[in-house]
Amino acid sequence: MSKKDDIPVWEKVAITKEEAAAYSNIGLNKLDEMMRNPRCNFVLHIGKKRLIKRKQFEEFIEKNIEI
């Protein structure tokens, strides 16, 4: 197990799409669709890699009743 795997998801600043899917119970395809939206404020672009800003993602889920 690597060092980055030792940090719980709820303590990370940015998480992968797979971690977000497991954390939120939202499917990978739906997350991918949401992340492609240019108005999506919880995506962090690092070169070609996309991560999810966990706090903004949680706020997005709390504010919406339907995705």
PyMOL Python script that loads the backbone (N, CA, C, O; Angstrom):
from pymol import cmd

cmd.read_pdbstr("""\
ATOM      1  N   MET A   1       0.845  -1.180   0.000  1.00  0.00           N
ATOM      2  CA  MET A   1       0.000   0.000   0.000  1.00  0.00           C
ATOM      3  C   MET A   1       0.888   1.240   0.000  1.00  0.00           C
ATOM      4  O   MET A   1       1.825   1.344   0.792  1.00  0.00           O
ATOM      5  N   SER A   2       0.590   2.169  -0.885  1.00  0.00           N
ATOM      6  CA  SER A   2       1.407   3.377  -0.976  1.00  0.00           C
ATOM      7  C   SER A   2       0.968   4.405   0.067  1.00  0.00           C
ATOM      8  O   SER A   2      -0.093   4.278   0.677  1.00  0.00           O
ATOM      9  N   LYS A   3       1.797   5.408   0.254  1.00  0.00           N
ATOM     10  CA  LYS A   3       1.540   6.448   1.253  1.00  0.00           C
ATOM     11  C   LYS A   3       0.243   7.208   0.965  1.00  0.00           C
ATOM     12  O   LYS A   3      -0.492   7.538   1.896  1.00  0.00           O
ATOM     13  N   LYS A   4      -0.052   7.491  -0.320  1.00  0.00           N
ATOM     14  CA  LYS A   4      -1.256   8.255  -0.650  1.00  0.00           C
ATOM     15  C   LYS A   4      -2.535   7.477  -0.351  1.00  0.00           C
ATOM     16  O   LYS A   4      -3.588   8.080  -0.143  1.00  0.00           O
ATOM     17  N   ASP A   5      -2.457   6.147  -0.326  1.00  0.00           N
ATOM     18  CA  ASP A   5      -3.622   5.327  -0.011  1.00  0.00           C
ATOM     19  C   ASP A   5      -3.951   5.350   1.476  1.00  0.00           C
ATOM     20  O   ASP A   5      -5.053   4.963   1.865  1.00  0.00           O
ATOM     21  N   ASP A   6      -3.031   5.790   2.305  1.00  0.00           N
ATOM     22  CA  ASP A   6      -3.245   5.820   3.746  1.00  0.00           C
ATOM     23  C   ASP A   6      -4.113   6.993   4.184  1.00  0.00           C
ATOM     24  O   ASP A   6      -4.624   6.987   5.303  1.00  0.00           O
ATOM     25  N   ILE A   7      -4.289   7.990   3.340  1.00  0.00           N
ATOM     26  CA  ILE A   7      -5.069   9.177   3.686  1.00  0.00           C
ATOM     27  C   ILE A   7      -6.532   8.915   3.335  1.00  0.00           C
ATOM     28  O   ILE A   7      -6.838   8.593   2.187  1.00  0.00           O
ATOM     29  N   PRO A   8      -7.446   9.048   4.311  1.00  0.00           N
ATOM     30  CA  PRO A   8      -8.862   8.833   4.013  1.00  0.00           C
ATOM     31  C   PRO A   8      -9.389   9.892   3.029  1.00  0.00           C
ATOM     32  O   PRO A   8      -8.900  11.021   3.005  1.00  0.00           O
ATOM     33  N   VAL A   9     -10.370   9.522   2.237  1.00  0.00           N
ATOM     34  CA  VAL A   9     -10.926  10.419   1.213  1.00  0.00           C
ATOM     35  C   VAL A   9     -11.410  11.719   1.837  1.00  0.00           C
ATOM     36  O   VAL A   9     -11.184  12.788   1.271  1.00  0.00           O
ATOM     37  N   TRP A  10     -12.068  11.655   2.986  1.00  0.00           N
ATOM     38  CA  TRP A  10     -12.641  12.856   3.602  1.00  0.00           C
ATOM     39  C   TRP A  10     -11.592  13.817   4.132  1.00  0.00           C
ATOM     40  O   TRP A  10     -11.934  14.917   4.566  1.00  0.00           O
ATOM     41  N   GLU A  11     -10.312  13.426   4.109  1.00  0.00           N
ATOM     42  CA  GLU A  11      -9.237  14.322   4.527  1.00  0.00           C
ATOM     43  C   GLU A  11      -8.439  14.866   3.347  1.00  0.00           C
ATOM     44  O   GLU A  11      -7.576  15.724   3.534  1.00  0.00           O
ATOM     45  N   LYS A  12      -8.709  14.386   2.141  1.00  0.00           N
ATOM     46  CA  LYS A  12      -7.986  14.835   0.954  1.00  0.00           C
ATOM     47  C   LYS A  12      -8.595  16.128   0.420  1.00  0.00           C
ATOM     48  O   LYS A  12      -9.797  16.358   0.549  1.00  0.00           O
ATOM     49  N   VAL A  13      -7.769  16.954  -0.169  1.00  0.00           N
ATOM     50  CA  VAL A  13      -8.225  18.191  -0.793  1.00  0.00           C
ATOM     51  C   VAL A  13      -8.799  17.877  -2.172  1.00  0.00           C
ATOM     52  O   VAL A  13      -9.859  18.385  -2.537  1.00  0.00           O
ATOM     53  N   ALA A  14      -8.107  17.051  -2.928  1.00  0.00           N
ATOM     54  CA  ALA A  14      -8.536  16.665  -4.272  1.00  0.00           C
ATOM     55  C   ALA A  14      -8.568  15.142  -4.364  1.00  0.00           C
ATOM     56  O   ALA A  14      -7.686  14.452  -3.853  1.00  0.00           O
ATOM     57  N   ILE A  15      -9.604  14.636  -5.026  1.00  0.00           N
ATOM     58  CA  ILE A  15      -9.771  13.190  -5.155  1.00  0.00           C
ATOM     59  C   ILE A  15      -9.954  12.815  -6.621  1.00  0.00           C
ATOM     60  O   ILE A  15     -10.319  13.650  -7.449  1.00  0.00           O
ATOM     61  N   THR A  16      -9.697  11.556  -6.925  1.00  0.00           N
ATOM     62  CA  THR A  16      -9.875  11.072  -8.293  1.00  0.00           C
ATOM     63  C   THR A  16     -11.358  10.835  -8.568  1.00  0.00           C
ATOM     64  O   THR A  16     -12.182  10.807  -7.653  1.00  0.00           O
ATOM     65  N   LYS A  17     -11.671  10.666  -9.832  1.00  0.00           N
ATOM     66  CA  LYS A  17     -13.045  10.381 -10.240  1.00  0.00           C
ATOM     67  C   LYS A  17     -13.530   9.080  -9.597  1.00  0.00           C
ATOM     68  O   LYS A  17     -14.682   8.983  -9.177  1.00  0.00           O
ATOM     69  N   GLU A  18     -12.657   8.094  -9.524  1.00  0.00           N
ATOM     70  CA  GLU A  18     -13.012   6.803  -8.933  1.00  0.00           C
ATOM     71  C   GLU A  18     -13.284   6.936  -7.430  1.00  0.00           C
ATOM     72  O   GLU A  18     -14.217   6.327  -6.907  1.00  0.00           O
ATOM     73  N   GLU A  19     -12.466   7.733  -6.745  1.00  0.00           N
ATOM     74  CA  GLU A  19     -12.693   7.970  -5.318  1.00  0.00           C
ATOM     75  C   GLU A  19     -14.004   8.719  -5.104  1.00  0.00           C
ATOM     76  O   GLU A  19     -14.752   8.410  -4.177  1.00  0.00           O
ATOM     77  N   ALA A  20     -14.284   9.704  -5.957  1.00  0.00           N
ATOM     78  CA  ALA A  20     -15.520  10.477  -5.850  1.00  0.00           C
ATOM     79  C   ALA A  20     -16.738   9.593  -6.088  1.00  0.00           C
ATOM     80  O   ALA A  20     -17.763   9.758  -5.426  1.00  0.00           O
ATOM     81  N   ALA A  21     -16.635   8.658  -7.024  1.00  0.00           N
ATOM     82  CA  ALA A  21     -17.743   7.747  -7.301  1.00  0.00           C
ATOM     83  C   ALA A  21     -18.024   6.874  -6.082  1.00  0.00           C
ATOM     84  O   ALA A  21     -19.180   6.697  -5.698  1.00  0.00           O
ATOM     85  N   ALA A  22     -16.990   6.337  -5.482  1.00  0.00           N
ATOM     86  CA  ALA A  22     -17.159   5.493  -4.300  1.00  0.00           C
ATOM     87  C   ALA A  22     -17.658   6.319  -3.111  1.00  0.00           C
ATOM     88  O   ALA A  22     -18.485   5.844  -2.332  1.00  0.00           O
ATOM     89  N   TYR A  23     -17.170   7.526  -2.971  1.00  0.00           N
ATOM     90  CA  TYR A  23     -17.501   8.413  -1.851  1.00  0.00           C
ATOM     91  C   TYR A  23     -18.947   8.901  -1.932  1.00  0.00           C
ATOM     92  O   TYR A  23     -19.621   9.009  -0.907  1.00  0.00           O
ATOM     93  N   SER A  24     -19.429   9.198  -3.143  1.00  0.00           N
ATOM     94  CA  SER A  24     -20.737   9.815  -3.318  1.00  0.00           C
ATOM     95  C   SER A  24     -21.818   8.854  -3.811  1.00  0.00           C
ATOM     96  O   SER A  24     -23.004   9.181  -3.778  1.00  0.00           O
ATOM     97  N   ASN A  25     -21.414   7.685  -4.263  1.00  0.00           N
ATOM     98  CA  ASN A  25     -22.333   6.717  -4.856  1.00  0.00           C
ATOM     99  C   ASN A  25     -22.939   7.237  -6.169  1.00  0.00           C
ATOM    100  O   ASN A  25     -24.051   6.859  -6.538  1.00  0.00           O
ATOM    101  N   ILE A  26     -22.205   8.095  -6.859  1.00  0.00           N
ATOM    102  CA  ILE A  26     -22.571   8.570  -8.197  1.00  0.00           C
ATOM    103  C   ILE A  26     -21.713   7.796  -9.182  1.00  0.00           C
ATOM    104  O   ILE A  26     -20.516   7.618  -8.957  1.00  0.00           O
ATOM    105  N   GLY A  27     -22.307   7.338 -10.260  1.00  0.00           N
ATOM    106  CA  GLY A  27     -21.588   6.520 -11.226  1.00  0.00           C
ATOM    107  C   GLY A  27     -20.472   7.264 -11.950  1.00  0.00           C
ATOM    108  O   GLY A  27     -20.486   8.491 -12.048  1.00  0.00           O
ATOM    109  N   LEU A  28     -19.512   6.505 -12.451  1.00  0.00           N
ATOM    110  CA  LEU A  28     -18.369   7.091 -13.173  1.00  0.00           C
ATOM    111  C   LEU A  28     -18.805   7.833 -14.424  1.00  0.00           C
ATOM    112  O   LEU A  28     -18.274   8.903 -14.722  1.00  0.00           O
ATOM    113  N   ASN A  29     -19.762   7.285 -15.160  1.00  0.00           N
ATOM    114  CA  ASN A  29     -20.216   7.944 -16.385  1.00  0.00           C
ATOM    115  C   ASN A  29     -20.878   9.289 -16.075  1.00  0.00           C
ATOM    116  O   ASN A  29     -20.641  10.271 -16.779  1.00  0.00           O
ATOM    117  N   LYS A  30     -21.700   9.340 -15.034  1.00  0.00           N
ATOM    118  CA  LYS A  30     -22.355  10.585 -14.649  1.00  0.00           C
ATOM    119  C   LYS A  30     -21.321  11.602 -14.163  1.00  0.00           C
ATOM    120  O   LYS A  30     -21.413  12.782 -14.501  1.00  0.00           O
ATOM    121  N   LEU A  31     -20.353  11.164 -13.387  1.00  0.00           N
ATOM    122  CA  LEU A  31     -19.292  12.071 -12.933  1.00  0.00           C
ATOM    123  C   LEU A  31     -18.510  12.623 -14.119  1.00  0.00           C
ATOM    124  O   LEU A  31     -18.194  13.812 -14.163  1.00  0.00           O
ATOM    125  N   ASP A  32     -18.200  11.763 -15.073  1.00  0.00           N
ATOM    126  CA  ASP A  32     -17.476  12.194 -16.266  1.00  0.00           C
ATOM    127  C   ASP A  32     -18.271  13.249 -17.028  1.00  0.00           C
ATOM    128  O   ASP A  32     -17.710  14.243 -17.488  1.00  0.00           O
ATOM    129  N   GLU A  33     -19.561  13.034 -17.159  1.00  0.00           N
ATOM    130  CA  GLU A  33     -20.441  14.002 -17.833  1.00  0.00           C
ATOM    131  C   GLU A  33     -20.448  15.332 -17.086  1.00  0.00           C
ATOM    132  O   GLU A  33     -20.358  16.391 -17.708  1.00  0.00           O
ATOM    133  N   MET A  34     -20.551  15.289 -15.773  1.00  0.00           N
ATOM    134  CA  MET A  34     -20.558  16.502 -14.956  1.00  0.00           C
ATOM    135  C   MET A  34     -19.231  17.246 -15.072  1.00  0.00           C
ATOM    136  O   MET A  34     -19.213  18.475 -15.132  1.00  0.00           O
ATOM    137  N   MET A  35     -18.122  16.510 -15.103  1.00  0.00           N
ATOM    138  CA  MET A  35     -16.795  17.118 -15.149  1.00  0.00           C
ATOM    139  C   MET A  35     -16.502  17.764 -16.499  1.00  0.00           C
ATOM    140  O   MET A  35     -15.641  18.639 -16.583  1.00  0.00           O
ATOM    141  N   ARG A  36     -17.192  17.355 -17.546  1.00  0.00           N
ATOM    142  CA  ARG A  36     -16.995  17.960 -18.874  1.00  0.00           C
ATOM    143  C   ARG A  36     -17.695  19.310 -19.012  1.00  0.00           C
ATOM    144  O   ARG A  36     -17.379  20.080 -19.920  1.00  0.00           O
ATOM    145  N   ASN A  37     -18.627  19.600 -18.134  1.00  0.00           N
ATOM    146  CA  ASN A  37     -19.358  20.863 -18.172  1.00  0.00           C
ATOM    147  C   ASN A  37     -18.388  22.004 -17.831  1.00  0.00           C
ATOM    148  O   ASN A  37     -17.755  21.969 -16.776  1.00  0.00           O
ATOM    149  N   PRO A  38     -18.261  23.009 -18.701  1.00  0.00           N
ATOM    150  CA  PRO A  38     -17.319  24.113 -18.439  1.00  0.00           C
ATOM    151  C   PRO A  38     -17.667  24.927 -17.185  1.00  0.00           C
ATOM    152  O   PRO A  38     -16.796  25.594 -16.625  1.00  0.00           O
ATOM    153  N   ARG A  39     -18.917  24.880 -16.744  1.00  0.00           N
ATOM    154  CA  ARG A  39     -19.327  25.623 -15.545  1.00  0.00           C
ATOM    155  C   ARG A  39     -19.118  24.821 -14.262  1.00  0.00           C
ATOM    156  O   ARG A  39     -19.446  25.301 -13.177  1.00  0.00           O
ATOM    157  N   CYS A  40     -18.590  23.632 -14.367  1.00  0.00           N
ATOM    158  CA  CYS A  40     -18.355  22.775 -13.204  1.00  0.00           C
ATOM    159  C   CYS A  40     -17.236  23.378 -12.362  1.00  0.00           C
ATOM    160  O   CYS A  40     -16.098  23.485 -12.820  1.00  0.00           O
ATOM    161  N   ASN A  41     -17.561  23.772 -11.128  1.00  0.00           N
ATOM    162  CA  ASN A  41     -16.570  24.467 -10.294  1.00  0.00           C
ATOM    163  C   ASN A  41     -15.748  23.536  -9.412  1.00  0.00           C
ATOM    164  O   ASN A  41     -14.869  24.004  -8.687  1.00  0.00           O
ATOM    165  N   PHE A  42     -16.008  22.237  -9.453  1.00  0.00           N
ATOM    166  CA  PHE A  42     -15.259  21.336  -8.582  1.00  0.00           C
ATOM    167  C   PHE A  42     -14.184  20.532  -9.303  1.00  0.00           C
ATOM    168  O   PHE A  42     -13.616  19.605  -8.726  1.00  0.00           O
ATOM    169  N   VAL A  43     -13.897  20.876 -10.561  1.00  0.00           N
ATOM    170  CA  VAL A  43     -12.855  20.170 -11.313  1.00  0.00           C
ATOM    171  C   VAL A  43     -11.547  20.942 -11.236  1.00  0.00           C
ATOM    172  O   VAL A  43     -11.513  22.160 -11.414  1.00  0.00           O
ATOM    173  N   LEU A  44     -10.476  20.213 -10.968  1.00  0.00           N
ATOM    174  CA  LEU A  44      -9.129  20.769 -10.930  1.00  0.00           C
ATOM    175  C   LEU A  44      -8.340  20.130 -12.066  1.00  0.00           C
ATOM    176  O   LEU A  44      -8.154  18.913 -12.086  1.00  0.00           O
ATOM    177  N   HIS A  45      -7.877  20.946 -13.011  1.00  0.00           N
ATOM    178  CA  HIS A  45      -7.109  20.443 -14.152  1.00  0.00           C
ATOM    179  C   HIS A  45      -5.616  20.526 -13.838  1.00  0.00           C
ATOM    180  O   HIS A  45      -5.097  21.588 -13.491  1.00  0.00           O
ATOM    181  N   ILE A  46      -4.943  19.395 -13.966  1.00  0.00           N
ATOM    182  CA  ILE A  46      -3.495  19.337 -13.789  1.00  0.00           C
ATOM    183  C   ILE A  46      -2.955  18.711 -15.067  1.00  0.00           C
ATOM    184  O   ILE A  46      -2.874  17.489 -15.186  1.00  0.00           O
ATOM    185  N   GLY A  47      -2.585  19.562 -16.023  1.00  0.00           N
ATOM    186  CA  GLY A  47      -2.213  19.064 -17.345  1.00  0.00           C
ATOM    187  C   GLY A  47      -3.430  18.410 -17.977  1.00  0.00           C
ATOM    188  O   GLY A  47      -4.477  19.045 -18.103  1.00  0.00           O
ATOM    189  N   LYS A  48      -3.310  17.162 -18.372  1.00  0.00           N
ATOM    190  CA  LYS A  48      -4.443  16.426 -18.932  1.00  0.00           C
ATOM    191  C   LYS A  48      -5.246  15.698 -17.862  1.00  0.00           C
ATOM    192  O   LYS A  48      -6.330  15.180 -18.131  1.00  0.00           O
ATOM    193  N   LYS A  49      -4.712  15.664 -16.661  1.00  0.00           N
ATOM    194  CA  LYS A  49      -5.365  14.970 -15.560  1.00  0.00           C
ATOM    195  C   LYS A  49      -6.433  15.863 -14.932  1.00  0.00           C
ATOM    196  O   LYS A  49      -6.243  17.071 -14.791  1.00  0.00           O
ATOM    197  N   ARG A  50      -7.550  15.253 -14.560  1.00  0.00           N
ATOM    198  CA  ARG A  50      -8.627  15.986 -13.892  1.00  0.00           C
ATOM    199  C   ARG A  50      -8.883  15.358 -12.524  1.00  0.00           C
ATOM    200  O   ARG A  50      -9.074  14.147 -12.405  1.00  0.00           O
ATOM    201  N   LEU A  51      -8.882  16.198 -11.505  1.00  0.00           N
ATOM    202  CA  LEU A  51      -9.215  15.770 -10.156  1.00  0.00           C
ATOM    203  C   LEU A  51     -10.445  16.534  -9.695  1.00  0.00           C
ATOM    204  O   LEU A  51     -10.839  17.525 -10.311  1.00  0.00           O
ATOM    205  N   ILE A  52     -11.040  16.077  -8.625  1.00  0.00           N
ATOM    206  CA  ILE A  52     -12.228  16.711  -8.080  1.00  0.00           C
ATOM    207  C   ILE A  52     -11.872  17.351  -6.751  1.00  0.00           C
ATOM    208  O   ILE A  52     -11.319  16.707  -5.860  1.00  0.00           O
ATOM    209  N   LYS A  53     -12.202  18.640  -6.632  1.00  0.00           N
ATOM    210  CA  LYS A  53     -11.996  19.353  -5.367  1.00  0.00           C
ATOM    211  C   LYS A  53     -13.103  18.888  -4.423  1.00  0.00           C
ATOM    212  O   LYS A  53     -14.278  19.196  -4.621  1.00  0.00           O
ATOM    213  N   ARG A  54     -12.709  18.148  -3.405  1.00  0.00           N
ATOM    214  CA  ARG A  54     -13.670  17.452  -2.554  1.00  0.00           C
ATOM    215  C   ARG A  54     -14.681  18.386  -1.882  1.00  0.00           C
ATOM    216  O   ARG A  54     -15.878  18.101  -1.919  1.00  0.00           O
ATOM    217  N   LYS A  55     -14.252  19.465  -1.283  1.00  0.00           N
ATOM    218  CA  LYS A  55     -15.179  20.355  -0.572  1.00  0.00           C
ATOM    219  C   LYS A  55     -16.203  20.975  -1.512  1.00  0.00           C
ATOM    220  O   LYS A  55     -17.387  21.035  -1.184  1.00  0.00           O
ATOM    221  N   GLN A  56     -15.758  21.438  -2.681  1.00  0.00           N
ATOM    222  CA  GLN A  56     -16.680  22.012  -3.653  1.00  0.00           C
ATOM    223  C   GLN A  56     -17.646  20.948  -4.186  1.00  0.00           C
ATOM    224  O   GLN A  56     -18.811  21.237  -4.457  1.00  0.00           O
ATOM    225  N   PHE A  57     -17.150  19.717  -4.333  1.00  0.00           N
ATOM    226  CA  PHE A  57     -17.984  18.603  -4.773  1.00  0.00           C
ATOM    227  C   PHE A  57     -19.069  18.312  -3.733  1.00  0.00           C
ATOM    228  O   PHE A  57     -20.231  18.111  -4.088  1.00  0.00           O
ATOM    229  N   GLU A  58     -18.697  18.289  -2.468  1.00  0.00           N
ATOM    230  CA  GLU A  58     -19.666  18.072  -1.397  1.00  0.00           C
ATOM    231  C   GLU A  58     -20.709  19.195  -1.373  1.00  0.00           C
ATOM    232  O   GLU A  58     -21.898  18.930  -1.200  1.00  0.00           O
ATOM    233  N   GLU A  59     -20.269  20.443  -1.548  1.00  0.00           N
ATOM    234  CA  GLU A  59     -21.193  21.578  -1.574  1.00  0.00           C
ATOM    235  C   GLU A  59     -22.150  21.466  -2.755  1.00  0.00           C
ATOM    236  O   GLU A  59     -23.339  21.754  -2.621  1.00  0.00           O
ATOM    237  N   PHE A  60     -21.633  21.046  -3.917  1.00  0.00           N
ATOM    238  CA  PHE A  60     -22.463  20.865  -5.097  1.00  0.00           C
ATOM    239  C   PHE A  60     -23.554  19.838  -4.813  1.00  0.00           C
ATOM    240  O   PHE A  60     -24.711  20.052  -5.173  1.00  0.00           O
ATOM    241  N   ILE A  61     -23.204  18.742  -4.180  1.00  0.00           N
ATOM    242  CA  ILE A  61     -24.183  17.685  -3.873  1.00  0.00           C
ATOM    243  C   ILE A  61     -25.210  18.202  -2.866  1.00  0.00           C
ATOM    244  O   ILE A  61     -26.401  17.925  -3.008  1.00  0.00           O
ATOM    245  N   GLU A  62     -24.774  18.942  -1.862  1.00  0.00           N
ATOM    246  CA  GLU A  62     -25.700  19.471  -0.861  1.00  0.00           C
ATOM    247  C   GLU A  62     -26.693  20.462  -1.451  1.00  0.00           C
ATOM    248  O   GLU A  62     -27.844  20.502  -1.018  1.00  0.00           O
ATOM    249  N   LYS A  63     -26.279  21.262  -2.427  1.00  0.00           N
ATOM    250  CA  LYS A  63     -27.128  22.301  -3.004  1.00  0.00           C
ATOM    251  C   LYS A  63     -28.120  21.767  -4.028  1.00  0.00           C
ATOM    252  O   LYS A  63     -29.132  22.413  -4.299  1.00  0.00           O
ATOM    253  N   ASN A  64     -27.848  20.605  -4.598  1.00  0.00           N
ATOM    254  CA  ASN A  64     -28.704  20.076  -5.661  1.00  0.00           C
ATOM    255  C   ASN A  64     -29.550  18.921  -5.152  1.00  0.00           C
ATOM    256  O   ASN A  64     -29.105  18.096  -4.354  1.00  0.00           O
ATOM    257  N   ILE A  65     -30.791  18.889  -5.643  1.00  0.00           N
ATOM    258  CA  ILE A  65     -31.673  17.774  -5.272  1.00  0.00           C
ATOM    259  C   ILE A  65     -31.776  16.764  -6.398  1.00  0.00           C
ATOM    260  O   ILE A  65     -32.347  15.687  -6.226  1.00  0.00           O
ATOM    261  N   GLU A  66     -31.223  17.114  -7.553  1.00  0.00           N
ATOM    262  CA  GLU A  66     -31.260  16.228  -8.708  1.00  0.00           C
ATOM    263  C   GLU A  66     -30.010  16.454  -9.551  1.00  0.00           C
ATOM    264  O   GLU A  66     -29.583  17.589  -9.766  1.00  0.00           O
ATOM    265  N   ILE A  67     -29.440  15.360 -10.019  1.00  0.00           N
ATOM    266  CA  ILE A  67     -28.250  15.470 -10.850  1.00  0.00           C
ATOM    267  C   ILE A  67     -28.549  14.831 -12.193  1.00  0.00           C
ATOM    268  O   ILE A  67     -27.686  14.804 -13.070  1.00  0.00           O
TER     269      ILE A  67
END
""", "prot")
cmd.dss("prot")
cmd.show_as("cartoon", "prot")
cmd.util.cbc("prot")
cmd.orient("prot")
